[in-house]
């Protein structure tokens, strides 16, 4: 019997949405939060206890008792929690971005949690828990996560949780439950997929459903205010480009169902103008079309606010500001 790894000191819970505490194992669980007590008897597998939505606030404590053992989680804030997901441009760190070191900030009310990854060498992992923003560690933050969170804090959001779930060179099929994708009309034969899907170096994570199960399921069904999705470079084969909007819709529907939030807003960052290859342009167009055909999806253009000559543009500040402005204009923060 254990709690999900995201539940630890310093965590940030999403305001104004159900608060779900979950874990795995068999037995009796009692959770106490803000004067409310809930119990559940688990017969094995994942258990979930749900509390009523709460406004911004904190710090609070959560007490969870499992089969006689008690865990107390302290310094909990209720604020805005954003899931930043995708491939290398989302994984791209501040030490690769152009912001000068002397502009980094200390901010106790902006915190990052990074999901477990199959690749080694990531500076943050669930073992670190929720890491408060410190000048000396900002270098290791997802650049888009940090800079978007900073925009939110500057605008007065009381606390911001940055949850990062990313893997460079990952294909979208790896982020979709394979039970939905395999055998569907959208399944693309391996030989007609982008080369990243066949690359031996990426074989640990570029399998149908692999990252969905390994990275995302650890977080389900945590409540998020918004999802920022920056991916697509590894699906720029002609066949995948033609159906990328539908693949994106399949993934979004899958995530919304698993996170128990059918209206969870998605902000899809359009990949940059790196090449004129047909498949690349098809994915860009698919991402542009996404907000027209998928409810609750908003496309964020990157091409005019970042470098065009590199697949990993080093300027992320203007893009992050645009992500924030889109959230604000669409009233999802």
NORSULKA-V332215 format. One record per pair of residues at least 6 apart in sequence whose C-alpha atoms are under 6 Angstrom apart, sorted by the first residue. I is the first residue (numbers start at 1). J is the second residue. D is the distance in Angstrom with one decimal. If there is no record, write none. Layout:
i=<I/I>
j=<J/J>
d=<D/D>
This chain:
i=<1/1/1/2/2/3/4/4/8/9/9/9/10/10/10/11/11/12/12/12/12/13/14/14/14/14/14/14/15/15/15/15/15/16/16/16/17/18/18/18/19/19/20/20/21/21/22/22/23/23/24/24/24/25/25/26/26/26/27/27/27/28/28/28/28/29/29/29/29/30/30/30/30/31/31/31/31/32/32/33/56/56/57/57/58/59/59/59/60/60/61/61/62/62/63/63/64/64/79/79/80/81/81/81/81/82/82/82/82/82/83/83/84/84/84/84/85/85/85/85/86/86/86/86/87/87/87/87/87/87/88/89/90/91/91/92/93/93/93/93/94/94/94/95/97/98/104/105/106/106/106/107/108/109/110/110/110/110/111/111/111/111/111/112/112/112/112/112/113/113/114/114/114/115/115/115/116/116/144/147/148/169/170/171/171/173/174/174/174/174/174/174/175/175/175/176/176/176/177/178/178/193/194/194/194/196/197/220/221/226/227/228/228/229/230/236/236/237/238/241/241/241/244/245/245/256/265/265/266/267/267/267/268/268/269/269/270/270/270/270/270/272/272/273/273/274/274/274/274/291/291/291/305/306/306/307>
j=<24/25/26/23/24/23/22/23/73/73/74/75/75/76/130/76/130/76/77/78/161/78/78/79/80/81/223/224/54/55/56/78/79/53/54/55/53/51/52/53/50/51/49/50/48/49/47/48/46/47/45/46/47/44/45/42/43/44/41/42/67/40/41/66/67/39/40/65/66/38/39/64/65/37/38/63/64/62/63/62/78/79/77/78/77/75/76/77/75/76/73/74/72/73/71/72/70/71/159/160/160/160/161/224/225/162/224/225/226/227/163/227/163/164/227/228/164/165/166/229/166/229/230/231/166/167/168/169/170/231/168/312/230/142/166/142/140/141/142/143/139/141/143/139/314/315/135/135/133/134/135/133/132/159/133/159/160/161/130/131/132/133/161/130/131/161/162/163/130/163/125/163/164/126/165/215/125/215/320/320/320/234/206/234/235/208/206/207/208/209/210/211/209/211/212/209/212/251/209/208/209/237/235/236/237/234/206/259/259/265/266/266/267/268/269/279/280/279/279/279/282/283/286/286/290/262/296/297/297/297/298/299/299/300/299/300/284/287/300/301/302/302/303/303/308/308/309/310/311/297/298/299/318/313/315/313>
d=<5.6/4.0/6.0/5.5/5.5/4.1/5.9/4.6/5.6/5.0/4.9/5.9/4.8/5.2/5.7/5.1/5.7/5.8/4.8/5.5/5.5/4.7/5.8/5.3/5.2/5.3/5.9/5.7/5.5/5.2/5.7/5.4/5.1/4.7/5.2/5.6/4.6/6.0/5.3/4.5/5.6/5.0/5.6/4.4/5.7/5.1/5.5/4.3/5.6/5.6/5.3/4.4/6.0/4.9/5.5/5.0/5.0/4.2/5.7/5.1/6.0/6.0/4.5/5.8/5.5/5.6/5.3/5.6/4.6/5.7/4.4/5.7/5.1/5.7/5.3/5.6/4.4/5.9/5.1/5.1/4.9/5.1/5.9/5.1/4.5/4.8/5.0/5.1/5.6/4.8/5.6/4.6/5.7/5.1/5.8/4.5/5.6/5.2/4.8/5.8/4.9/5.8/4.4/5.2/5.6/5.5/5.8/5.8/5.1/5.7/4.9/4.7/6.0/4.9/6.0/4.9/6.0/4.7/5.0/5.1/4.8/5.4/4.8/4.7/5.3/4.6/4.2/5.8/5.6/5.2/3.7/5.9/6.0/5.5/5.6/5.6/5.7/5.4/4.5/4.8/4.7/5.9/4.6/4.6/4.8/6.0/5.3/5.3/5.5/4.5/5.4/5.1/5.4/4.7/5.7/5.8/4.8/6.0/6.0/5.3/4.4/5.6/5.1/5.5/5.2/5.9/4.6/5.7/4.9/4.8/5.3/5.8/4.8/5.9/5.4/6.0/5.6/6.0/5.7/5.8/4.7/5.8/5.9/5.3/6.0/5.3/5.6/5.4/4.6/4.3/5.1/5.3/5.6/5.3/4.4/5.1/5.7/5.3/4.7/5.4/4.6/5.6/5.5/6.0/4.7/5.9/5.8/5.5/4.3/5.1/4.8/5.9/4.7/4.9/5.0/4.5/4.9/4.9/4.4/5.2/4.7/4.7/5.8/4.9/5.8/5.0/5.0/6.0/4.8/5.9/4.9/5.8/4.8/5.9/5.9/4.7/5.8/5.7/6.0/5.3/6.0/5.7/4.8/5.5/5.1/5.2/5.5/5.8/5.6/4.8/4.9/5.8/5.9/5.8/5.4/5.2>
